[in-house]
């Protein structure tokens, strides 16, 4: 597994580089992402380990994947990700592993999620046109999208529009595990 400090420094470097590439100030990125300027400073200086939600908002505002922000090295034409190199966001009884991601020609991310009984994760609205599809490997997922809940059982799958707030919850009595793909369209022009 990658060294957490190495990942924190990679995030810092990648956020700075992506922001500079787009000619954005910290204030402009804060306005676009909804992440405070102070938090962005901490991220860019490698002084914090940002949450999945924070990284998702920053990545979305920059038009890249979360995978691009946590990438430790350049991405070759064929990229095999060893299980030891998968980036894990561990938030107690909620654990998300970003297995692999790409940002051309569209933004794609493959995630492995685990939630203990009674736990949930609030997903922020992604940019317009974003879709998520997932399958439940173990347990039972309660997916709430735009205030309506859906029960997705083991071996069931779901596809939904993720450009609105959504919640993944484990209301069952056993651990929940699901694999999810996020597909987000690329902007046709560079952000101003």
ChimeraX commands (.cxc) that place a marker at each C-alpha (Angstrom):
marker #1 position 0.00,0.00,0.00 radius 0.5
marker #1 position 1.16,3.53,-0.75 radius 0.5
marker #1 position 2.59,5.49,2.17 radius 0.5
marker #1 position -0.17,7.86,3.47 radius 0.5
marker #1 position 2.30,10.76,3.63 radius 0.5
marker #1 position 3.28,10.10,0.00 radius 0.5
marker #1 position -0.40,10.21,-1.01 radius 0.5
marker #1 position -0.96,13.45,0.96 radius 0.5
marker #1 position 2.00,15.03,-0.83 radius 0.5
marker #1 position 0.80,13.72,-4.21 radius 0.5
marker #1 position -2.63,15.28,-3.57 radius 0.5
marker #1 position -0.96,18.57,-2.62 radius 0.5
marker #1 position 1.17,18.60,-5.77 radius 0.5
marker #1 position -1.63,17.48,-8.09 radius 0.5
marker #1 position -4.18,20.02,-6.78 radius 0.5
marker #1 position -1.62,22.84,-7.13 radius 0.5
marker #1 position -0.69,21.71,-10.65 radius 0.5
marker #1 position -4.30,21.31,-11.81 radius 0.5
marker #1 position -5.27,24.69,-10.35 radius 0.5
marker #1 position -2.25,26.40,-11.95 radius 0.5
marker #1 position -2.93,24.71,-15.30 radius 0.5
marker #1 position -6.41,26.25,-15.30 radius 0.5
marker #1 position -5.15,29.64,-14.11 radius 0.5
marker #1 position -7.39,29.57,-11.05 radius 0.5
marker #1 position -6.69,31.44,-7.85 radius 0.5
marker #1 position -7.35,29.78,-4.51 radius 0.5
marker #1 position -10.41,32.02,-4.13 radius 0.5
marker #1 position -11.74,30.99,-7.56 radius 0.5
marker #1 position -11.25,27.29,-6.78 radius 0.5
marker #1 position -12.92,27.78,-3.40 radius 0.5
marker #1 position -15.93,29.40,-5.07 radius 0.5
marker #1 position -16.19,26.65,-7.71 radius 0.5
marker #1 position -15.73,23.75,-5.31 radius 0.5
marker #1 position -17.49,24.92,-2.18 radius 0.5
marker #1 position -14.32,24.04,-0.25 radius 0.5
marker #1 position -13.03,26.86,1.92 radius 0.5
marker #1 position -9.89,28.74,0.91 radius 0.5
marker #1 position -8.29,27.72,4.22 radius 0.5
marker #1 position -8.91,24.03,3.54 radius 0.5
marker #1 position -7.51,24.40,0.01 radius 0.5
marker #1 position -4.36,25.99,1.44 radius 0.5
marker #1 position -3.98,23.06,3.85 radius 0.5
marker #1 position -4.52,20.55,1.02 radius 0.5
marker #1 position -2.03,22.27,-1.31 radius 0.5
marker #1 position 0.57,22.45,1.45 radius 0.5
marker #1 position 0.12,18.78,2.33 radius 0.5
marker #1 position -0.96,19.62,5.89 radius 0.5
marker #1 position -4.23,17.66,5.84 radius 0.5
marker #1 position -5.62,14.36,4.64 radius 0.5
marker #1 position -8.84,15.53,2.92 radius 0.5
marker #1 position -12.04,13.50,3.07 radius 0.5
marker #1 position -13.57,11.77,0.04 radius 0.5
marker #1 position -16.24,14.49,-0.15 radius 0.5
marker #1 position -13.65,17.28,-0.10 radius 0.5
marker #1 position -11.55,15.57,-2.80 radius 0.5
marker #1 position -14.67,14.95,-4.89 radius 0.5
marker #1 position -15.65,18.63,-4.75 radius 0.5
marker #1 position -12.11,19.77,-5.64 radius 0.5
marker #1 position -11.81,17.24,-8.48 radius 0.5
marker #1 position -15.19,18.22,-9.89 radius 0.5
marker #1 position -14.30,21.92,-9.79 radius 0.5
marker #1 position -11.04,21.16,-11.63 radius 0.5
marker #1 position -12.70,18.82,-14.15 radius 0.5
marker #1 position -10.58,15.80,-13.22 radius 0.5
marker #1 position -11.12,12.55,-11.37 radius 0.5
marker #1 position -10.34,11.94,-7.73 radius 0.5
marker #1 position -7.92,9.34,-9.10 radius 0.5
marker #1 position -5.98,12.09,-10.88 radius 0.5
marker #1 position -5.64,14.01,-7.59 radius 0.5
marker #1 position -4.31,11.00,-5.65 radius 0.5
marker #1 position -2.06,9.75,-8.48 radius 0.5
marker #1 position 1.48,9.30,-7.20 radius 0.5
marker #1 position 3.11,8.83,-10.62 radius 0.5
marker #1 position 2.37,9.41,-14.30 radius 0.5
marker #1 position -0.29,7.20,-15.86 radius 0.5
marker #1 position 1.03,4.94,-18.65 radius 0.5
marker #1 position -1.07,3.78,-21.66 radius 0.5
marker #1 position -1.85,0.53,-19.84 radius 0.5
marker #1 position -2.13,0.85,-16.11 radius 0.5
marker #1 position -2.31,-2.17,-13.83 radius 0.5
marker #1 position -3.07,-1.18,-10.26 radius 0.5
marker #1 position -1.71,-3.64,-7.73 radius 0.5
marker #1 position -3.97,-4.16,-4.72 radius 0.5
marker #1 position -1.15,-2.81,-2.55 radius 0.5
marker #1 position -1.35,0.51,-4.44 radius 0.5
marker #1 position -5.11,1.09,-4.12 radius 0.5
marker #1 position -5.89,4.34,-2.30 radius 0.5
marker #1 position -8.14,3.85,0.73 radius 0.5
marker #1 position -10.26,6.48,2.45 radius 0.5
marker #1 position -10.97,5.09,5.90 radius 0.5
marker #1 position -13.58,6.94,7.94 radius 0.5
marker #1 position -14.19,4.53,10.81 radius 0.5
marker #1 position -16.94,2.11,9.83 radius 0.5
marker #1 position -17.16,3.56,6.32 radius 0.5
marker #1 position -14.34,2.58,3.97 radius 0.5
marker #1 position -14.01,3.52,0.32 radius 0.5
marker #1 position -11.24,2.26,-1.95 radius 0.5
marker #1 position -10.60,4.04,-5.23 radius 0.5
marker #1 position -9.52,1.07,-7.32 radius 0.5
marker #1 position -8.74,2.93,-10.54 radius 0.5
marker #1 position -9.78,6.05,-12.41 radius 0.5
marker #1 position -9.34,7.86,-15.72 radius 0.5
marker #1 position -10.14,11.34,-16.99 radius 0.5
marker #1 position -10.04,10.99,-20.78 radius 0.5
marker #1 position -12.19,10.93,-22.84 radius 0.5
marker #1 position -14.59,11.08,-19.90 radius 0.5
marker #1 position -14.05,10.94,-16.17 radius 0.5
marker #1 position -14.40,7.37,-14.88 radius 0.5
marker #1 position -13.80,6.02,-11.38 radius 0.5
marker #1 position -14.11,2.48,-10.01 radius 0.5
marker #1 position -14.80,2.30,-6.27 radius 0.5
marker #1 position -15.07,-0.50,-3.68 radius 0.5
marker #1 position -17.20,0.60,-0.71 radius 0.5
marker #1 position -17.76,-1.02,2.69 radius 0.5
marker #1 position -20.21,0.24,5.32 radius 0.5
marker #1 position -20.81,-1.30,8.73 radius 0.5
marker #1 position -24.40,-1.77,9.94 radius 0.5
marker #1 position -26.02,1.58,10.76 radius 0.5
marker #1 position -23.45,3.61,8.78 radius 0.5
marker #1 position -24.03,5.92,5.81 radius 0.5
marker #1 position -22.17,8.20,3.43 radius 0.5
marker #1 position -23.64,11.44,2.09 radius 0.5
marker #1 position -22.66,11.91,-1.54 radius 0.5
marker #1 position -22.50,15.42,-2.94 radius 0.5
marker #1 position -24.19,16.24,-6.23 radius 0.5
marker #1 position -21.79,15.66,-9.14 radius 0.5
marker #1 position -21.73,17.86,-12.27 radius 0.5
marker #1 position -24.75,17.62,-14.64 radius 0.5
marker #1 position -24.87,14.40,-16.64 radius 0.5
marker #1 position -22.94,12.31,-14.10 radius 0.5
marker #1 position -24.15,8.73,-13.74 radius 0.5
marker #1 position -23.29,6.11,-11.15 radius 0.5
marker #1 position -23.80,2.40,-11.44 radius 0.5
marker #1 position -23.16,-0.11,-8.72 radius 0.5
marker #1 position -23.69,-3.68,-7.68 radius 0.5
marker #1 position -24.06,-4.97,-4.14 radius 0.5
marker #1 position -21.62,-7.78,-3.38 radius 0.5
marker #1 position -22.71,-8.39,0.23 radius 0.5
marker #1 position -25.47,-7.04,2.44 radius 0.5
marker #1 position -28.19,-4.60,1.45 radius 0.5
marker #1 position -27.85,-0.99,0.32 radius 0.5
marker #1 position -30.41,1.72,0.92 radius 0.5
marker #1 position -29.75,4.30,-1.80 radius 0.5
marker #1 position -31.47,7.65,-1.42 radius 0.5
marker #1 position -31.50,9.95,-4.43 radius 0.5
marker #1 position -33.27,13.29,-4.31 radius 0.5
marker #1 position -35.19,12.26,-1.20 radius 0.5
marker #1 position -36.49,8.90,-2.49 radius 0.5
marker #1 position -35.04,5.65,-1.11 radius 0.5
marker #1 position -34.39,2.42,-3.01 radius 0.5
marker #1 position -33.40,-0.94,-1.56 radius 0.5
marker #1 position -30.67,-2.73,-3.53 radius 0.5
marker #1 position -30.07,-6.31,-2.40 radius 0.5
marker #1 position -27.10,-8.60,-2.74 radius 0.5
marker #1 position -26.26,-9.29,-6.42 radius 0.5
marker #1 position -28.66,-6.53,-7.55 radius 0.5
marker #1 position -27.43,-3.55,-9.54 radius 0.5
marker #1 position -28.57,0.03,-10.02 radius 0.5
marker #1 position -27.85,2.91,-12.40 radius 0.5
marker #1 position -28.79,6.45,-11.41 radius 0.5
marker #1 position -28.24,10.10,-12.23 radius 0.5
marker #1 position -25.80,11.42,-9.62 radius 0.5
marker #1 position -26.04,15.15,-10.32 radius 0.5
marker #1 position -28.10,15.58,-7.17 radius 0.5
marker #1 position -27.35,14.76,-3.52 radius 0.5
marker #1 position -27.46,11.05,-2.74 radius 0.5
marker #1 position -26.88,8.82,0.29 radius 0.5
marker #1 position -25.51,5.30,0.59 radius 0.5
marker #1 position -26.75,3.66,3.82 radius 0.5
marker #1 position -26.48,0.29,5.48 radius 0.5
marker #1 position -29.70,-0.16,7.44 radius 0.5
marker #1 position -29.16,-3.91,7.64 radius 0.5
marker #1 position -27.60,-6.03,10.36 radius 0.5
marker #1 position -24.51,-7.18,8.44 radius 0.5
marker #1 position -21.66,-5.46,6.64 radius 0.5
marker #1 position -22.42,-3.91,3.26 radius 0.5
marker #1 position -20.01,-4.07,0.33 radius 0.5
marker #1 position -20.64,-2.66,-3.12 radius 0.5
marker #1 position -18.61,-1.81,-6.21 radius 0.5
marker #1 position -19.45,1.42,-8.00 radius 0.5
marker #1 position -18.51,3.16,-11.25 radius 0.5
marker #1 position -18.82,6.94,-11.54 radius 0.5
marker #1 position -19.06,8.29,-15.12 radius 0.5
marker #1 position -18.83,12.05,-15.43 radius 0.5
marker #1 position -18.83,13.90,-18.76 radius 0.5
marker #1 position -15.84,16.09,-19.49 radius 0.5
marker #1 position -16.36,19.76,-20.02 radius 0.5
marker #1 position -16.00,20.61,-23.69 radius 0.5
marker #1 position -13.92,23.65,-22.87 radius 0.5
marker #1 position -11.37,24.56,-20.25 radius 0.5
marker #1 position -12.90,26.16,-17.14 radius 0.5
marker #1 position -12.50,29.92,-17.05 radius 0.5
marker link #1:1,2 radius 0.2
marker link #1:2,3 radius 0.2
marker link #1:3,4 radius 0.2
marker link #1:4,5 radius 0.2
marker link #1:5,6 radius 0.2
marker link #1:6,7 radius 0.2
marker link #1:7,8 radius 0.2
marker link #1:8,9 radius 0.2
marker link #1:9,10 radius 0.2
marker link #1:10,11 radius 0.2
marker link #1:11,12 radius 0.2
marker link #1:12,13 radius 0.2
marker link #1:13,14 radius 0.2
marker link #1:14,15 radius 0.2
marker link #1:15,16 radius 0.2
marker link #1:16,17 radius 0.2
marker link #1:17,18 radius 0.2
marker link #1:18,19 radius 0.2
marker link #1:19,20 radius 0.2
marker link #1:20,21 radius 0.2
marker link #1:21,22 radius 0.2
marker link #1:22,23 radius 0.2
marker link #1:23,24 radius 0.2
marker link #1:24,25 radius 0.2
marker link #1:25,26 radius 0.2
marker link #1:26,27 radius 0.2
marker link #1:27,28 radius 0.2
marker link #1:28,29 radius 0.2
marker link #1:29,30 radius 0.2
marker link #1:30,31 radius 0.2
marker link #1:31,32 radius 0.2
marker link #1:32,33 radius 0.2
marker link #1:33,34 radius 0.2
marker link #1:34,35 radius 0.2
marker link #1:35,36 radius 0.2
marker link #1:36,37 radius 0.2
marker link #1:37,38 radius 0.2
marker link #1:38,39 radius 0.2
marker link #1:39,40 radius 0.2
marker link #1:40,41 radius 0.2
marker link #1:41,42 radius 0.2
marker link #1:42,43 radius 0.2
marker link #1:43,44 radius 0.2
marker link #1:44,45 radius 0.2
marker link #1:45,46 radius 0.2
marker link #1:46,47 radius 0.2
marker link #1:47,48 radius 0.2
marker link #1:48,49 radius 0.2
marker link #1:49,50 radius 0.2
marker link #1:50,51 radius 0.2
marker link #1:51,52 radius 0.2
marker link #1:52,53 radius 0.2
marker link #1:53,54 radius 0.2
marker link #1:54,55 radius 0.2
marker link #1:55,56 radius 0.2
marker link #1:56,57 radius 0.2
marker link #1:57,58 radius 0.2
marker link #1:58,59 radius 0.2
marker link #1:59,60 radius 0.2
marker link #1:60,61 radius 0.2
marker link #1:61,62 radius 0.2
marker link #1:62,63 radius 0.2
marker link #1:63,64 radius 0.2
marker link #1:64,65 radius 0.2
marker link #1:65,66 radius 0.2
marker link #1:66,67 radius 0.2
marker link #1:67,68 radius 0.2
marker link #1:68,69 radius 0.2
marker link #1:69,70 radius 0.2
marker link #1:70,71 radius 0.2
marker link #1:71,72 radius 0.2
marker link #1:72,73 radius 0.2
marker link #1:73,74 radius 0.2
marker link #1:74,75 radius 0.2
marker link #1:75,76 radius 0.2
marker link #1:76,77 radius 0.2
marker link #1:77,78 radius 0.2
marker link #1:78,79 radius 0.2
marker link #1:79,80 radius 0.2
marker link #1:80,81 radius 0.2
marker link #1:81,82 radius 0.2
marker link #1:82,83 radius 0.2
marker link #1:83,84 radius 0.2
marker link #1:84,85 radius 0.2
marker link #1:85,86 radius 0.2
marker link #1:86,87 radius 0.2
marker link #1:87,88 radius 0.2
marker link #1:88,89 radius 0.2
marker link #1:89,90 radius 0.2
marker link #1:90,91 radius 0.2
marker link #1:91,92 radius 0.2
marker link #1:92,93 radius 0.2
marker link #1:93,94 radius 0.2
marker link #1:94,95 radius 0.2
marker link #1:95,96 radius 0.2
marker link #1:96,97 radius 0.2
marker link #1:97,98 radius 0.2
marker link #1:98,99 radius 0.2
marker link #1:99,100 radius 0.2
marker link #1:100,101 radius 0.2
marker link #1:101,102 radius 0.2
marker link #1:102,103 radius 0.2
marker link #1:103,104 radius 0.2
marker link #1:104,105 radius 0.2
marker link #1:105,106 radius 0.2
marker link #1:106,107 radius 0.2
marker link #1:107,108 radius 0.2
marker link #1:108,109 radius 0.2
marker link #1:109,110 radius 0.2
marker link #1:110,111 radius 0.2
marker link #1:111,112 radius 0.2
marker link #1:112,113 radius 0.2
marker link #1:113,114 radius 0.2
marker link #1:114,115 radius 0.2
marker link #1:115,116 radius 0.2
marker link #1:116,117 radius 0.2
marker link #1:117,118 radius 0.2
marker link #1:118,119 radius 0.2
marker link #1:119,120 radius 0.2
marker link #1:120,121 radius 0.2
marker link #1:121,122 radius 0.2
marker link #1:122,123 radius 0.2
marker link #1:123,124 radius 0.2
marker link #1:124,125 radius 0.2
marker link #1:125,126 radius 0.2
marker link #1:126,127 radius 0.2
marker link #1:127,128 radius 0.2
marker link #1:128,129 radius 0.2
marker link #1:129,130 radius 0.2
marker link #1:130,131 radius 0.2
marker link #1:131,132 radius 0.2
marker link #1:132,133 radius 0.2
marker link #1:133,134 radius 0.2
marker link #1:134,135 radius 0.2
marker link #1:135,136 radius 0.2
marker link #1:136,137 radius 0.2
marker link #1:137,138 radius 0.2
marker link #1:138,139 radius 0.2
marker link #1:139,140 radius 0.2
marker link #1:140,141 radius 0.2
marker link #1:141,142 radius 0.2
marker link #1:142,143 radius 0.2
marker link #1:143,144 radius 0.2
marker link #1:144,145 radius 0.2
marker link #1:145,146 radius 0.2
marker link #1:146,147 radius 0.2
marker link #1:147,148 radius 0.2
marker link #1:148,149 radius 0.2
marker link #1:149,150 radius 0.2
marker link #1:150,151 radius 0.2
marker link #1:151,152 radius 0.2
marker link #1:152,153 radius 0.2
marker link #1:153,154 radius 0.2
marker link #1:154,155 radius 0.2
marker link #1:155,156 radius 0.2
marker link #1:156,157 radius 0.2
marker link #1:157,158 radius 0.2
marker link #1:158,159 radius 0.2
marker link #1:159,160 radius 0.2
marker link #1:160,161 radius 0.2
marker link #1:161,162 radius 0.2
marker link #1:162,163 radius 0.2
marker link #1:163,164 radius 0.2
marker link #1:164,165 radius 0.2
marker link #1:165,166 radius 0.2
marker link #1:166,167 radius 0.2
marker link #1:167,168 radius 0.2
marker link #1:168,169 radius 0.2
marker link #1:169,170 radius 0.2
marker link #1:170,171 radius 0.2
marker link #1:171,172 radius 0.2
marker link #1:172,173 radius 0.2
marker link #1:173,174 radius 0.2
marker link #1:174,175 radius 0.2
marker link #1:175,176 radius 0.2
marker link #1:176,177 radius 0.2
marker link #1:177,178 radius 0.2
marker link #1:178,179 radius 0.2
marker link #1:179,180 radius 0.2
marker link #1:180,181 radius 0.2
marker link #1:181,182 radius 0.2
marker link #1:182,183 radius 0.2
marker link #1:183,184 radius 0.2
marker link #1:184,185 radius 0.2
marker link #1:185,186 radius 0.2
marker link #1:186,187 radius 0.2
marker link #1:187,188 radius 0.2
marker link #1:188,189 radius 0.2
marker link #1:189,190 radius 0.2
marker link #1:190,191 radius 0.2
marker link #1:191,192 radius 0.2
view
